[in-house]
Amino acid sequence: MAKQSRGTEGQGLVEYALILVLVAVVVIVILLLLGPSISNIFTEFVDSINGTATVTPAVTATAAPTATATPGA
């Protein structure tokens, strides 16, 4: 069995550390982006268990009145 030198062992540790940092950054970004929606889901779930659920009105798109052309004008 070949003996590993200290330099290659240190290089391996640095590579693992970089991978862990990259994974941590990705997890933090995902949590920042999805955190509010995940929080809303858990809040609605807890409210439904406690019986204090509030109905969230659905957001409907309302069209702005459009101008209609009158014939002969």
Predicted model as a PDB file, atoms N, CA, C, CB and O in Angstrom, pLDDT in the B-factor column:
MODEL        1                                                                  
ATOM      1  N   MET A   1       0.856  -1.167   0.000  1.00 49.00           N  
ATOM      2  CA  MET A   1       0.000   0.000   0.000  1.00 49.00           C  
ATOM      3  C   MET A   1       0.901   1.229   0.000  1.00 49.00           C  
ATOM      4  CB  MET A   1      -0.973  -0.001   1.225  1.00 49.00           C  
ATOM      5  O   MET A   1       1.809   1.342   0.823  1.00 49.00           O  
ATOM      6  N   ALA A   2       0.647   2.133  -0.914  1.00 56.00           N  
ATOM      7  CA  ALA A   2       1.474   3.328  -1.041  1.00 56.00           C  
ATOM      8  C   ALA A   2       1.144   4.311   0.079  1.00 56.00           C  
ATOM      9  CB  ALA A   2       1.268   3.990  -2.422  1.00 56.00           C  
ATOM     10  O   ALA A   2      -0.014   4.480   0.459  1.00 56.00           O  
ATOM     11  N   LYS A   3       2.164   4.939   0.586  1.00 60.00           N  
ATOM     12  CA  LYS A   3       1.988   5.908   1.666  1.00 60.00           C  
ATOM     13  C   LYS A   3       1.670   7.266   1.044  1.00 60.00           C  
ATOM     14  CB  LYS A   3       3.266   5.988   2.575  1.00 60.00           C  
ATOM     15  O   LYS A   3       2.373   7.732   0.147  1.00 60.00           O  
ATOM     16  N   GLN A   4       0.594   7.897   1.537  1.00 57.00           N  
ATOM     17  CA  GLN A   4       0.205   9.204   1.025  1.00 57.00           C  
ATOM     18  C   GLN A   4       1.056  10.267   1.680  1.00 57.00           C  
ATOM     19  CB  GLN A   4      -1.293   9.477   1.269  1.00 57.00           C  
ATOM     20  O   GLN A   4       1.304  10.233   2.886  1.00 57.00           O  
ATOM     21  N   SER A   5       1.503  11.219   0.865  1.00 59.00           N  
ATOM     22  CA  SER A   5       2.262  12.316   1.461  1.00 59.00           C  
ATOM     23  C   SER A   5       1.295  13.301   2.098  1.00 59.00           C  
ATOM     24  CB  SER A   5       3.152  13.024   0.402  1.00 59.00           C  
ATOM     25  O   SER A   5       0.106  13.323   1.776  1.00 59.00           O  
ATOM     26  N   ARG A   6       1.822  14.112   3.003  1.00 59.00           N  
ATOM     27  CA  ARG A   6       0.994  15.062   3.743  1.00 59.00           C  
ATOM     28  C   ARG A   6       0.346  16.086   2.806  1.00 59.00           C  
ATOM     29  CB  ARG A   6       1.834  15.779   4.804  1.00 59.00           C  
ATOM     30  O   ARG A   6      -0.757  16.558   3.082  1.00 59.00           O  
ATOM     31  N   GLY A   7       1.012  16.433   1.710  1.00 61.00           N  
ATOM     32  CA  GLY A   7       0.473  17.420   0.775  1.00 61.00           C  
ATOM     33  C   GLY A   7      -0.807  16.957   0.105  1.00 61.00           C  
ATOM     34  O   GLY A   7      -1.751  17.736  -0.027  1.00 61.00           O  
ATOM     35  N   THR A   8      -0.856  15.702  -0.320  1.00 68.00           N  
ATOM     36  CA  THR A   8      -2.060  15.207  -0.983  1.00 68.00           C  
ATOM     37  C   THR A   8      -3.191  15.012   0.011  1.00 68.00           C  
ATOM     38  CB  THR A   8      -1.771  13.898  -1.708  1.00 68.00           C  
ATOM     39  O   THR A   8      -4.362  15.156  -0.340  1.00 68.00           O  
ATOM     40  N   GLU A   9      -2.848  14.684   1.249  1.00 72.00           N  
ATOM     41  CA  GLU A   9      -3.881  14.548   2.274  1.00 72.00           C  
ATOM     42  C   GLU A   9      -4.521  15.904   2.560  1.00 72.00           C  
ATOM     43  CB  GLU A   9      -3.289  13.947   3.569  1.00 72.00           C  
ATOM     44  O   GLU A   9      -5.739  16.010   2.702  1.00 72.00           O  
ATOM     45  N   GLY A  10      -3.697  16.924   2.643  1.00 79.00           N  
ATOM     46  CA  GLY A  10      -4.206  18.277   2.866  1.00 79.00           C  
ATOM     47  C   GLY A  10      -5.030  18.768   1.694  1.00 79.00           C  
ATOM     48  O   GLY A  10      -6.028  19.466   1.871  1.00 79.00           O  
ATOM     49  N   GLN A  11      -4.606  18.401   0.499  1.00 84.00           N  
ATOM     50  CA  GLN A  11      -5.354  18.798  -0.694  1.00 84.00           C  
ATOM     51  C   GLN A  11      -6.748  18.167  -0.665  1.00 84.00           C  
ATOM     52  CB  GLN A  11      -4.594  18.383  -1.984  1.00 84.00           C  
ATOM     53  O   GLN A  11      -7.732  18.824  -1.008  1.00 84.00           O  
ATOM     54  N   GLY A  12      -6.836  16.928  -0.269  1.00 88.00           N  
ATOM     55  CA  GLY A  12      -8.131  16.253  -0.183  1.00 88.00           C  
ATOM     56  C   GLY A  12      -9.043  16.924   0.829  1.00 88.00           C  
ATOM     57  O   GLY A  12     -10.238  17.085   0.585  1.00 88.00           O  
ATOM     58  N   LEU A  13      -8.476  17.316   1.968  1.00 90.00           N  
ATOM     59  CA  LEU A  13      -9.276  17.991   2.987  1.00 90.00           C  
ATOM     60  C   LEU A  13      -9.794  19.335   2.492  1.00 90.00           C  
ATOM     61  CB  LEU A  13      -8.459  18.187   4.255  1.00 90.00           C  
ATOM     62  O   LEU A  13     -10.934  19.710   2.769  1.00 90.00           O  
ATOM     63  N   VAL A  14      -8.951  20.056   1.757  1.00 92.00           N  
ATOM     64  CA  VAL A  14      -9.375  21.347   1.210  1.00 92.00           C  
ATOM     65  C   VAL A  14     -10.490  21.144   0.194  1.00 92.00           C  
ATOM     66  CB  VAL A  14      -8.183  22.085   0.560  1.00 92.00           C  
ATOM     67  O   VAL A  14     -11.438  21.929   0.157  1.00 92.00           O  
ATOM     68  N   GLU A  15     -10.394  20.111  -0.626  1.00 93.00           N  
ATOM     69  CA  GLU A  15     -11.444  19.842  -1.603  1.00 93.00           C  
ATOM     70  C   GLU A  15     -12.754  19.518  -0.918  1.00 93.00           C  
ATOM     71  CB  GLU A  15     -11.039  18.700  -2.521  1.00 93.00           C  
ATOM     72  O   GLU A  15     -13.805  20.002  -1.339  1.00 93.00           O  
ATOM     73  N   TYR A  16     -12.718  18.707   0.131  1.00 94.00           N  
ATOM     74  CA  TYR A  16     -13.942  18.399   0.876  1.00 94.00           C  
ATOM     75  C   TYR A  16     -14.515  19.658   1.532  1.00 94.00           C  
ATOM     76  CB  TYR A  16     -13.663  17.325   1.945  1.00 94.00           C  
ATOM     77  O   TYR A  16     -15.731  19.845   1.553  1.00 94.00           O  
ATOM     78  N   ALA A  17     -13.658  20.508   2.059  1.00 94.00           N  
ATOM     79  CA  ALA A  17     -14.122  21.746   2.682  1.00 94.00           C  
ATOM     80  C   ALA A  17     -14.791  22.650   1.647  1.00 94.00           C  
ATOM     81  CB  ALA A  17     -12.949  22.484   3.356  1.00 94.00           C  
ATOM     82  O   ALA A  17     -15.822  23.257   1.935  1.00 94.00           O  
ATOM     83  N   LEU A  18     -14.217  22.745   0.448  1.00 96.00           N  
ATOM     84  CA  LEU A  18     -14.820  23.558  -0.601  1.00 96.00           C  
ATOM     85  C   LEU A  18     -16.183  23.010  -1.022  1.00 96.00           C  
ATOM     86  CB  LEU A  18     -13.891  23.630  -1.807  1.00 96.00           C  
ATOM     87  O   LEU A  18     -17.113  23.779  -1.267  1.00 96.00           O  
ATOM     88  N   ILE A  19     -16.302  21.703  -1.106  1.00 97.00           N  
ATOM     89  CA  ILE A  19     -17.589  21.092  -1.446  1.00 97.00           C  
ATOM     90  C   ILE A  19     -18.618  21.403  -0.369  1.00 97.00           C  
ATOM     91  CB  ILE A  19     -17.441  19.565  -1.623  1.00 97.00           C  
ATOM     92  O   ILE A  19     -19.759  21.745  -0.680  1.00 97.00           O  
ATOM     93  N   LEU A  20     -18.226  21.286   0.892  1.00 97.00           N  
ATOM     94  CA  LEU A  20     -19.152  21.583   1.990  1.00 97.00           C  
ATOM     95  C   LEU A  20     -19.588  23.048   1.972  1.00 97.00           C  
ATOM     96  CB  LEU A  20     -18.501  21.249   3.339  1.00 97.00           C  
ATOM     97  O   LEU A  20     -20.756  23.350   2.215  1.00 97.00           O  
ATOM     98  N   VAL A  21     -18.658  23.953   1.687  1.00 97.00           N  
ATOM     99  CA  VAL A  21     -19.003  25.375   1.609  1.00 97.00           C  
ATOM    100  C   VAL A  21     -19.971  25.612   0.460  1.00 97.00           C  
ATOM    101  CB  VAL A  21     -17.735  26.243   1.433  1.00 97.00           C  
ATOM    102  O   VAL A  21     -20.936  26.362   0.609  1.00 97.00           O  
ATOM    103  N   LEU A  22     -19.727  24.986  -0.675  1.00 97.00           N  
ATOM    104  CA  LEU A  22     -20.612  25.143  -1.821  1.00 97.00           C  
ATOM    105  C   LEU A  22     -22.018  24.635  -1.506  1.00 97.00           C  
ATOM    106  CB  LEU A  22     -20.044  24.406  -3.034  1.00 97.00           C  
ATOM    107  O   LEU A  22     -23.002  25.292  -1.845  1.00 97.00           O  
ATOM    108  N   VAL A  23     -22.119  23.490  -0.871  1.00 97.00           N  
ATOM    109  CA  VAL A  23     -23.419  22.937  -0.494  1.00 97.00           C  
ATOM    110  C   VAL A  23     -24.120  23.867   0.491  1.00 97.00           C  
ATOM    111  CB  VAL A  23     -23.255  21.527   0.118  1.00 97.00           C  
ATOM    112  O   VAL A  23     -25.325  24.090   0.381  1.00 97.00           O  
ATOM    113  N   ALA A  24     -23.376  24.412   1.454  1.00 97.00           N  
ATOM    114  CA  ALA A  24     -23.971  25.318   2.431  1.00 97.00           C  
ATOM    115  C   ALA A  24     -24.502  26.578   1.758  1.00 97.00           C  
ATOM    116  CB  ALA A  24     -22.949  25.688   3.505  1.00 97.00           C  
ATOM    117  O   ALA A  24     -25.582  27.054   2.106  1.00 97.00           O  
ATOM    118  N   VAL A  25     -23.762  27.120   0.808  1.00 97.00           N  
ATOM    119  CA  VAL A  25     -24.209  28.328   0.103  1.00 97.00           C  
ATOM    120  C   VAL A  25     -25.476  28.029  -0.697  1.00 97.00           C  
ATOM    121  CB  VAL A  25     -23.091  28.866  -0.834  1.00 97.00           C  
ATOM    122  O   VAL A  25     -26.403  28.838  -0.705  1.00 97.00           O  
ATOM    123  N   VAL A  26     -25.528  26.888  -1.364  1.00 96.00           N  
ATOM    124  CA  VAL A  26     -26.715  26.520  -2.139  1.00 96.00           C  
ATOM    125  C   VAL A  26     -27.926  26.364  -1.221  1.00 96.00           C  
ATOM    126  CB  VAL A  26     -26.468  25.212  -2.924  1.00 96.00           C  
ATOM    127  O   VAL A  26     -29.015  26.828  -1.558  1.00 96.00           O  
ATOM    128  N   VAL A  27     -27.755  25.727  -0.080  1.00 94.00           N  
ATOM    129  CA  VAL A  27     -28.859  25.551   0.869  1.00 94.00           C  
ATOM    130  C   VAL A  27     -29.341  26.904   1.381  1.00 94.00           C  
ATOM    131  CB  VAL A  27     -28.426  24.657   2.050  1.00 94.00           C  
ATOM    132  O   VAL A  27     -30.547  27.124   1.485  1.00 94.00           O  
ATOM    133  N   ILE A  28     -28.432  27.805   1.700  1.00 94.00           N  
ATOM    134  CA  ILE A  28     -28.813  29.130   2.200  1.00 94.00           C  
ATOM    135  C   ILE A  28     -29.589  29.898   1.138  1.00 94.00           C  
ATOM    136  CB  ILE A  28     -27.565  29.930   2.629  1.00 94.00           C  
ATOM    137  O   ILE A  28     -30.591  30.541   1.449  1.00 94.00           O  
ATOM    138  N   VAL A  29     -29.140  29.839  -0.101  1.00 94.00           N  
ATOM    139  CA  VAL A  29     -29.841  30.549  -1.178  1.00 94.00           C  
ATOM    140  C   VAL A  29     -31.242  29.969  -1.369  1.00 94.00           C  
ATOM    141  CB  VAL A  29     -29.039  30.464  -2.502  1.00 94.00           C  
ATOM    142  O   VAL A  29     -32.203  30.719  -1.536  1.00 94.00           O  
ATOM    143  N   ILE A  30     -31.361  28.662  -1.347  1.00 92.00           N  
ATOM    144  CA  ILE A  30     -32.676  28.032  -1.500  1.00 92.00           C  
ATOM    145  C   ILE A  30     -33.596  28.435  -0.358  1.00 92.00           C  
ATOM    146  CB  ILE A  30     -32.543  26.500  -1.557  1.00 92.00           C  
ATOM    147  O   ILE A  30     -34.765  28.745  -0.589  1.00 92.00           O  
ATOM    148  N   LEU A  31     -33.090  28.437   0.866  1.00 90.00           N  
ATOM    149  CA  LEU A  31     -33.919  28.827   2.004  1.00 90.00           C  
ATOM    150  C   LEU A  31     -34.334  30.289   1.928  1.00 90.00           C  
ATOM    151  CB  LEU A  31     -33.178  28.571   3.303  1.00 90.00           C  
ATOM    152  O   LEU A  31     -35.458  30.632   2.293  1.00 90.00           O  
ATOM    153  N   LEU A  32     -33.444  31.149   1.459  1.00 92.00           N  
ATOM    154  CA  LEU A  32     -33.805  32.556   1.319  1.00 92.00           C  
ATOM    155  C   LEU A  32     -34.886  32.750   0.263  1.00 92.00           C  
ATOM    156  CB  LEU A  32     -32.576  33.385   0.965  1.00 92.00           C  
ATOM    157  O   LEU A  32     -35.781  33.577   0.434  1.00 92.00           O  
ATOM    158  N   LEU A  33     -34.808  31.996  -0.821  1.00 92.00           N  
ATOM    159  CA  LEU A  33     -35.794  32.138  -1.888  1.00 92.00           C  
ATOM    160  C   LEU A  33     -37.132  31.495  -1.533  1.00 92.00           C  
ATOM    161  CB  LEU A  33     -35.259  31.529  -3.167  1.00 92.00           C  
ATOM    162  O   LEU A  33     -38.184  32.067  -1.819  1.00 92.00           O  
ATOM    163  N   LEU A  34     -37.109  30.328  -0.920  1.00 90.00           N  
ATOM    164  CA  LEU A  34     -38.330  29.590  -0.642  1.00 90.00           C  
ATOM    165  C   LEU A  34     -38.826  29.749   0.792  1.00 90.00           C  
ATOM    166  CB  LEU A  34     -38.114  28.146  -0.933  1.00 90.00           C  
ATOM    167  O   LEU A  34     -39.897  29.245   1.129  1.00 90.00           O  
ATOM    168  N   GLY A  35     -38.073  30.432   1.631  1.00 88.00           N  
ATOM    169  CA  GLY A  35     -38.431  30.560   3.036  1.00 88.00           C  
ATOM    170  C   GLY A  35     -39.813  31.112   3.297  1.00 88.00           C  
ATOM    171  O   GLY A  35     -40.572  30.515   4.060  1.00 88.00           O  
ATOM    172  N   PRO A  36     -40.172  32.246   2.680  1.00 88.00           N  
ATOM    173  CA  PRO A  36     -41.504  32.801   2.946  1.00 88.00           C  
ATOM    174  C   PRO A  36     -42.640  31.866   2.540  1.00 88.00           C  
ATOM    175  CB  PRO A  36     -41.661  34.112   2.224  1.00 88.00           C  
ATOM    176  O   PRO A  36     -43.629  31.764   3.266  1.00 88.00           O  
ATOM    177  N   SER A  37     -42.530  31.194   1.421  1.00 90.00           N  
ATOM    178  CA  SER A  37     -43.609  30.296   1.003  1.00 90.00           C  
ATOM    179  C   SER A  37     -43.683  29.068   1.912  1.00 90.00           C  
ATOM    180  CB  SER A  37     -43.407  29.861  -0.458  1.00 90.00           C  
ATOM    181  O   SER A  37     -44.773  28.587   2.225  1.00 90.00           O  
ATOM    182  N   ILE A  38     -42.531  28.568   2.330  1.00 88.00           N  
ATOM    183  CA  ILE A  38     -42.527  27.439   3.263  1.00 88.00           C  
ATOM    184  C   ILE A  38     -43.128  27.857   4.600  1.00 88.00           C  
ATOM    185  CB  ILE A  38     -41.093  26.901   3.464  1.00 88.00           C  
ATOM    186  O   ILE A  38     -43.867  27.091   5.218  1.00 88.00           O  
ATOM    187  N   SER A  39     -42.817  29.054   5.041  1.00 88.00           N  
ATOM    188  CA  SER A  39     -43.373  29.573   6.291  1.00 88.00           C  
ATOM    189  C   SER A  39     -44.889  29.690   6.200  1.00 88.00           C  
ATOM    190  CB  SER A  39     -42.756  30.939   6.629  1.00 88.00           C  
ATOM    191  O   SER A  39     -45.596  29.352   7.149  1.00 88.00           O  
ATOM    192  N   ASN A  40     -45.390  30.167   5.063  1.00 90.00           N  
ATOM    193  CA  ASN A  40     -46.843  30.278   4.887  1.00 90.00           C  
ATOM    194  C   ASN A  40     -47.517  28.918   4.924  1.00 90.00           C  
ATOM    195  CB  ASN A  40     -47.166  30.976   3.573  1.00 90.00           C  
ATOM    196  O   ASN A  40     -48.598  28.773   5.494  1.00 90.00           O  
ATOM    197  N   ILE A  41     -46.888  27.926   4.321  1.00 90.00           N  
ATOM    198  CA  ILE A  41     -47.460  26.576   4.319  1.00 90.00           C  
ATOM    199  C   ILE A  41     -47.560  26.045   5.743  1.00 90.00           C  
ATOM    200  CB  ILE A  41     -46.610  25.621   3.449  1.00 90.00           C  
ATOM    201  O   ILE A  41     -48.594  25.501   6.130  1.00 90.00           O  
ATOM    202  N   PHE A  42     -46.487  26.200   6.530  1.00 89.00           N  
ATOM    203  CA  PHE A  42     -46.513  25.713   7.901  1.00 89.00           C  
ATOM    204  C   PHE A  42     -47.501  26.503   8.754  1.00 89.00           C  
ATOM    205  CB  PHE A  42     -45.120  25.786   8.512  1.00 89.00           C  
ATOM    206  O   PHE A  42     -48.168  25.930   9.615  1.00 89.00           O  
ATOM    207  N   THR A  43     -47.602  27.811   8.523  1.00 90.00           N  
ATOM    208  CA  THR A  43     -48.549  28.626   9.282  1.00 90.00           C  
ATOM    209  C   THR A  43     -49.977  28.186   9.001  1.00 90.00           C  
ATOM    210  CB  THR A  43     -48.376  30.113   8.943  1.00 90.00           C  
ATOM    211  O   THR A  43     -50.782  28.055   9.924  1.00 90.00           O  
ATOM    212  N   GLU A  44     -50.296  27.956   7.729  1.00 91.00           N  
ATOM    213  CA  GLU A  44     -51.638  27.488   7.379  1.00 91.00           C  
ATOM    214  C   GLU A  44     -51.914  26.116   7.981  1.00 91.00           C  
ATOM    215  CB  GLU A  44     -51.807  27.438   5.857  1.00 91.00           C  
ATOM    216  O   GLU A  44     -53.024  25.847   8.439  1.00 91.00           O  
ATOM    217  N   PHE A  45     -50.914  25.258   7.979  1.00 90.00           N  
ATOM    218  CA  PHE A  45     -51.076  23.919   8.554  1.00 90.00           C  
ATOM    219  C   PHE A  45     -51.361  23.998  10.049  1.00 90.00           C  
ATOM    220  CB  PHE A  45     -49.821  23.069   8.302  1.00 90.00           C  
ATOM    221  O   PHE A  45     -52.279  23.344  10.544  1.00 90.00           O  
ATOM    222  N   VAL A  46     -50.579  24.793  10.765  1.00 91.00           N  
ATOM    223  CA  VAL A  46     -50.759  24.935  12.215  1.00 91.00           C  
ATOM    224  C   VAL A  46     -52.106  25.588  12.516  1.00 91.00           C  
ATOM    225  CB  VAL A  46     -49.607  25.768  12.832  1.00 91.00           C  
ATOM    226  O   VAL A  46     -52.796  25.185  13.453  1.00 91.00           O  
ATOM    227  N   ASP A  47     -52.480  26.593  11.728  1.00 89.00           N  
ATOM    228  CA  ASP A  47     -53.768  27.242  11.934  1.00 89.00           C  
ATOM    229  C   ASP A  47     -54.922  26.265  11.714  1.00 89.00           C  
ATOM    230  CB  ASP A  47     -53.910  28.443  11.001  1.00 89.00           C  
ATOM    231  O   ASP A  47     -55.922  26.309  12.431  1.00 89.00           O  
ATOM    232  N   SER A  48     -54.783  25.391  10.728  1.00 90.00           N  
ATOM    233  CA  SER A  48     -55.855  24.428  10.474  1.00 90.00           C  
ATOM    234  C   SER A  48     -55.955  23.411  11.612  1.00 90.00           C  
ATOM    235  CB  SER A  48     -55.620  23.704   9.134  1.00 90.00           C  
ATOM    236  O   SER A  48     -57.048  22.943  11.931  1.00 90.00           O  
ATOM    237  N   ILE A  49     -54.840  23.074  12.214  1.00 90.00           N  
ATOM    238  CA  ILE A  49     -54.867  22.149  13.358  1.00 90.00           C  
ATOM    239  C   ILE A  49     -55.498  22.826  14.567  1.00 90.00           C  
ATOM    240  CB  ILE A  49     -53.439  21.660  13.704  1.00 90.00           C  
ATOM    241  O   ILE A  49     -56.283  22.208  15.285  1.00 90.00           O  
ATOM    242  N   ASN A  50     -55.161  24.088  14.795  1.00 88.00           N  
ATOM    243  CA  ASN A  50     -55.684  24.821  15.940  1.00 88.00           C  
ATOM    244  C   ASN A  50     -57.116  25.291  15.729  1.00 88.00           C  
ATOM    245  CB  ASN A  50     -54.803  26.004  16.237  1.00 88.00           C  
ATOM    246  O   ASN A  50     -57.757  25.746  16.676  1.00 88.00           O  
ATOM    247  N   GLY A  51     -57.621  25.191  14.528  1.00 84.00           N  
ATOM    248  CA  GLY A  51     -58.980  25.626  14.257  1.00 84.00           C  
ATOM    249  C   GLY A  51     -59.090  27.128  14.069  1.00 84.00           C  
ATOM    250  O   GLY A  51     -60.188  27.682  14.134  1.00 84.00           O  
ATOM    251  N   THR A  52     -57.988  27.780  13.840  1.00 76.00           N  
ATOM    252  CA  THR A  52     -58.013  29.230  13.647  1.00 76.00           C  
ATOM    253  C   THR A  52     -57.672  29.585  12.210  1.00 76.00           C  
ATOM    254  CB  THR A  52     -57.036  29.922  14.608  1.00 76.00           C  
ATOM    255  O   THR A  52     -57.109  30.644  11.933  1.00 76.00           O  
ATOM    256  N   ALA A  53     -58.017  28.692  11.309  1.00 59.00           N  
ATOM    257  CA  ALA A  53     -57.681  28.924   9.909  1.00 59.00           C  
ATOM    258  C   ALA A  53     -58.459  30.106   9.367  1.00 59.00           C  
ATOM    259  CB  ALA A  53     -57.959  27.675   9.071  1.00 59.00           C  
ATOM    260  O   ALA A  53     -59.661  30.232   9.600  1.00 59.00           O  
ATOM    261  N   THR A  54     -57.790  30.940   8.666  1.00 62.00           N  
ATOM    262  CA  THR A  54     -58.431  32.067   8.011  1.00 62.00           C  
ATOM    263  C   THR A  54     -58.410  31.811   6.519  1.00 62.00           C  
ATOM    264  CB  THR A  54     -57.731  33.410   8.364  1.00 62.00           C  
ATOM    265  O   THR A  54     -57.435  31.300   5.967  1.00 62.00           O  
ATOM    266  N   VAL A  55     -59.480  32.168   5.897  1.00 58.00           N  
ATOM    267  CA  VAL A  55     -59.561  31.951   4.459  1.00 58.00           C  
ATOM    268  C   VAL A  55     -58.838  33.096   3.777  1.00 58.00           C  
ATOM    269  CB  VAL A  55     -61.042  31.846   3.974  1.00 58.00           C  
ATOM    270  O   VAL A  55     -59.176  34.266   3.955  1.00 58.00           O  
ATOM    271  N   THR A  56     -57.847  32.735   3.002  1.00 60.00           N  
ATOM    272  CA  THR A  56     -57.097  33.736   2.256  1.00 60.00           C  
ATOM    273  C   THR A  56     -57.827  33.978   0.944  1.00 60.00           C  
ATOM    274  CB  THR A  56     -55.618  33.283   2.009  1.00 60.00           C  
ATOM    275  O   THR A  56     -58.030  33.048   0.164  1.00 60.00           O  
ATOM    276  N   PRO A  57     -58.224  35.224   0.697  1.00 59.00           N  
ATOM    277  CA  PRO A  57     -58.944  35.473  -0.552  1.00 59.00           C  
ATOM    278  C   PRO A  57     -58.043  35.223  -1.750  1.00 59.00           C  
ATOM    279  CB  PRO A  57     -59.484  36.909  -0.587  1.00 59.00           C  
ATOM    280  O   PRO A  57     -56.862  35.572  -1.757  1.00 59.00           O  
ATOM    281  N   ALA A  58     -58.629  34.620  -2.740  1.00 61.00           N  
ATOM    282  CA  ALA A  58     -57.863  34.342  -3.956  1.00 61.00           C  
ATOM    283  C   ALA A  58     -57.630  35.639  -4.703  1.00 61.00           C  
ATOM    284  CB  ALA A  58     -58.594  33.315  -4.860  1.00 61.00           C  
ATOM    285  O   ALA A  58     -58.515  36.489  -4.798  1.00 61.00           O  
ATOM    286  N   VAL A  59     -56.456  35.773  -5.218  1.00 62.00           N  
ATOM    287  CA  VAL A  59     -56.114  36.964  -5.977  1.00 62.00           C  
ATOM    288  C   VAL A  59     -56.650  36.768  -7.388  1.00 62.00           C  
ATOM    289  CB  VAL A  59     -54.563  37.230  -5.979  1.00 62.00           C  
ATOM    290  O   VAL A  59     -56.266  35.833  -8.091  1.00 62.00           O  
ATOM    291  N   THR A  60     -57.543  37.664  -7.787  1.00 62.00           N  
ATOM    292  CA  THR A  60     -58.079  37.570  -9.136  1.00 62.00           C  
ATOM    293  C   THR A  60     -57.605  38.766  -9.932  1.00 62.00           C  
ATOM    294  CB  THR A  60     -59.622  37.492  -9.123  1.00 62.00           C  
ATOM    295  O   THR A  60     -57.526  39.887  -9.429  1.00 62.00           O  
ATOM    296  N   ALA A  61     -57.303  38.508 -11.142  1.00 60.00           N  
ATOM    297  CA  ALA A  61     -56.852  39.587 -12.014  1.00 60.00           C  
ATOM    298  C   ALA A  61     -58.075  40.322 -12.529  1.00 60.00           C  
ATOM    299  CB  ALA A  61     -55.984  39.047 -13.192  1.00 60.00           C  
ATOM    300  O   ALA A  61     -58.960  39.719 -13.136  1.00 60.00           O  
ATOM    301  N   THR A  62     -58.124  41.606 -12.290  1.00 64.00           N  
ATOM    302  CA  THR A  62     -59.228  42.405 -12.800  1.00 64.00           C  
ATOM    303  C   THR A  62     -58.717  43.189 -13.986  1.00 64.00           C  
ATOM    304  CB  THR A  62     -59.812  43.351 -11.708  1.00 64.00           C  
ATOM    305  O   THR A  62     -57.684  43.855 -13.917  1.00 64.00           O  
ATOM    306  N   ALA A  63     -59.438  43.101 -15.045  1.00 57.00           N  
ATOM    307  CA  ALA A  63     -59.026  43.798 -16.253  1.00 57.00           C  
ATOM    308  C   ALA A  63     -59.436  45.253 -16.155  1.00 57.00           C  
ATOM    309  CB  ALA A  63     -59.635  43.143 -17.507  1.00 57.00           C  
ATOM    310  O   ALA A  63     -60.531  45.573 -15.692  1.00 57.00           O  
ATOM    311  N   ALA A  64     -58.576  46.104 -16.579  1.00 58.00           N  
ATOM    312  CA  ALA A  64     -58.883  47.522 -16.609  1.00 58.00           C  
ATOM    313  C   ALA A  64     -59.884  47.766 -17.714  1.00 58.00           C  
ATOM    314  CB  ALA A  64     -57.607  48.376 -16.812  1.00 58.00           C  
ATOM    315  O   ALA A  64     -59.851  47.094 -18.745  1.00 58.00           O  
ATOM    316  N   PRO A  65     -60.788  48.736 -17.509  1.00 59.00           N  
ATOM    317  CA  PRO A  65     -61.771  49.007 -18.566  1.00 59.00           C  
ATOM    318  C   PRO A  65     -61.070  49.415 -19.838  1.00 59.00           C  
ATOM    319  CB  PRO A  65     -62.760  50.100 -18.135  1.00 59.00           C  
ATOM    320  O   PRO A  65     -60.120  50.198 -19.832  1.00 59.00           O  
ATOM    321  N   THR A  66     -61.554  48.873 -20.908  1.00 62.00           N  
ATOM    322  CA  THR A  66     -60.947  49.193 -22.198  1.00 62.00           C  
ATOM    323  C   THR A  66     -61.865  50.119 -22.965  1.00 62.00           C  
ATOM    324  CB  THR A  66     -60.659  47.912 -23.015  1.00 62.00           C  
ATOM    325  O   THR A  66     -63.086  50.055 -22.826  1.00 62.00           O  
ATOM    326  N   ALA A  67     -61.291  50.958 -23.754  1.00 61.00           N  
ATOM    327  CA  ALA A  67     -62.061  51.882 -24.562  1.00 61.00           C  
ATOM    328  C   ALA A  67     -62.629  51.133 -25.751  1.00 61.00           C  
ATOM    329  CB  ALA A  67     -61.198  53.078 -25.021  1.00 61.00           C  
ATOM    330  O   ALA A  67     -61.926  50.373 -26.417  1.00 61.00           O  
ATOM    331  N   THR A  68     -63.891  51.353 -26.007  1.00 62.00           N  
ATOM    332  CA  THR A  68     -64.503  50.719 -27.170  1.00 62.00           C  
ATOM    333  C   THR A  68     -64.784  51.793 -28.212  1.00 62.00           C  
ATOM    334  CB  THR A  68     -65.813  49.960 -26.781  1.00 62.00           C  
ATOM    335  O   THR A  68     -65.189  52.913 -27.901  1.00 62.00           O  
ATOM    336  N   ALA A  69     -64.561  51.420 -29.406  1.00 62.00           N  
ATOM    337  CA  ALA A  69     -64.793  52.368 -30.490  1.00 62.00           C  
ATOM    338  C   ALA A  69     -66.285  52.400 -30.812  1.00 62.00           C  
ATOM    339  CB  ALA A  69     -63.960  51.991 -31.752  1.00 62.00           C  
ATOM    340  O   ALA A  69     -66.950  51.367 -30.888  1.00 62.00           O  
ATOM    341  N   THR A  70     -66.779  53.598 -30.993  1.00 67.00           N  
ATOM    342  CA  THR A  70     -68.182  53.727 -31.365  1.00 67.00           C  
ATOM    343  C   THR A  70     -68.263  53.908 -32.864  1.00 67.00           C  
ATOM    344  CB  THR A  70     -68.861  54.911 -30.624  1.00 67.00           C  
ATOM    345  O   THR A  70     -67.506  54.689 -33.441  1.00 67.00           O  
ATOM    346  N   PRO A  71     -69.150  53.212 -33.481  1.00 66.00           N  
ATOM    347  CA  PRO A  71     -69.252  53.321 -34.941  1.00 66.00           C  
ATOM    348  C   PRO A  71     -69.702  54.722 -35.353  1.00 66.00           C  
ATOM    349  CB  PRO A  71     -70.232  52.267 -35.494  1.00 66.00           C  
ATOM    350  O   PRO A  71     -70.578  55.315 -34.723  1.00 66.00           O  
ATOM    351  N   GLY A  72     -69.115  55.220 -36.374  1.00 66.00           N  
ATOM    352  CA  GLY A  72     -69.470  56.511 -36.921  1.00 66.00           C  
ATOM    353  C   GLY A  72     -68.885  57.691 -36.167  1.00 66.00           C  
ATOM    354  O   GLY A  72     -69.235  58.834 -36.460  1.00 66.00           O  
ATOM    355  N   ALA A  73     -68.022  57.452 -35.222  1.00 56.00           N  
ATOM    356  CA  ALA A  73     -67.483  58.573 -34.457  1.00 56.00           C  
ATOM    357  C   ALA A  73     -66.232  59.108 -35.048  1.00 56.00           C  
ATOM    358  CB  ALA A  73     -67.230  58.178 -33.055  1.00 56.00           C  
ATOM    359  O   ALA A  73     -65.655  60.056 -34.516  1.00 56.00           O  
TER     360      ALA A  73                                                      
ENDMDL                                                                          
END                                                                             
